[in-house]
């Protein structure tokens, strides 16, 4: 069973994903695909990917899989921005390797340590309280 949680906020064209502390690298792509397939998104949108609870080690092998998946995905053509929420050096390192490897695909991707900064960058009109509540509910469900 997938340990990710996702919700699409159509009014903001924002897909929120939150990954569980129990997930490993191998489950990340599977969970992302499950999330996308459960939601019909045909319009340009942004992603907020919360990996703050994800206890990962930096792994070049898995990053290659993420890069290959993302660069070959038809979904990426509809993605405007991706904001990763992190809080550990390993999360930042893993994300930065990914960003450096896909910088030529014309999708803005940044790493943030606060939800407020991430939301402000994606779209300052997004309701920060609603987003925070969604992420808090994901954490409760994952526990």
ChimeraX attribute file (.defattr): number of C-alpha atoms within 10 A of each C-alpha:
attribute: neighborCount
match mode: 1-to-1
recipient: residues
	/A:1	5
	/A:2	16
	/A:3	18
	/A:4	25
	/A:5	22
	/A:6	22
	/A:7	18
	/A:8	20
	/A:9	14
	/A:10	11
	/A:11	7
	/A:12	14
	/A:13	18
	/A:14	25
	/A:15	21
	/A:16	20
	/A:17	23
	/A:18	27
	/A:19	27
	/A:20	22
	/A:21	17
	/A:22	15
	/A:23	17
	/A:24	15
	/A:25	18
	/A:26	10
	/A:27	16
	/A:28	19
	/A:29	16
	/A:30	12
	/A:31	21
	/A:32	18
	/A:33	11
	/A:34	15
	/A:35	20
	/A:36	16
	/A:37	10
	/A:38	11
	/A:39	12
	/A:40	9
	/A:41	16
	/A:42	8
	/A:43	12
	/A:44	14
	/A:45	21
	/A:46	24
	/A:47	19
	/A:48	21
	/A:49	20
	/A:50	23
	/A:51	22
	/A:52	20
	/A:53	18
	/A:54	21
	/A:55	17
	/A:56	18
	/A:57	13
	/A:58	17
	/A:59	13
	/A:60	12
	/A:61	9
	/A:62	16
	/A:63	17
	/A:64	14
	/A:65	14
	/A:66	18
	/A:67	17
	/A:68	13
	/A:69	13
	/A:70	17
	/A:71	15
	/A:72	11
	/A:73	10
	/A:74	10
	/A:75	13
	/A:76	18
	/A:77	16
	/A:78	14
	/A:79	19
	/A:80	18
	/A:81	20
	/A:82	22
	/A:83	22
	/A:84	25
	/A:85	24
	/A:86	22
	/A:87	17
	/A:88	15
	/A:89	12
	/A:90	16
	/A:91	21
	/A:92	20
	/A:93	16
	/A:94	17
	/A:95	21
	/A:96	16
	/A:97	16
	/A:98	20
	/A:99	18
	/A:100	11
	/A:101	16
	/A:102	18
	/A:103	11
	/A:104	10
	/A:105	11
	/A:106	12
	/A:107	17
	/A:108	16
	/A:109	20
	/A:110	16
	/A:111	20
	/A:112	17
	/A:113	15
	/A:114	13
	/A:115	19
	/A:116	14
	/A:117	14
	/A:118	21
	/A:119	19
	/A:120	13
	/A:121	14
	/A:122	22
	/A:123	14
	/A:124	12
	/A:125	9
	/A:126	16
	/A:127	12
	/A:128	15
	/A:129	10
	/A:130	11
	/A:131	19
	/A:132	13
	/A:133	11
	/A:134	18
	/A:135	21
	/A:136	13
	/A:137	12
	/A:138	20
	/A:139	17
	/A:140	9
	/A:141	12
	/A:142	16
	/A:143	9
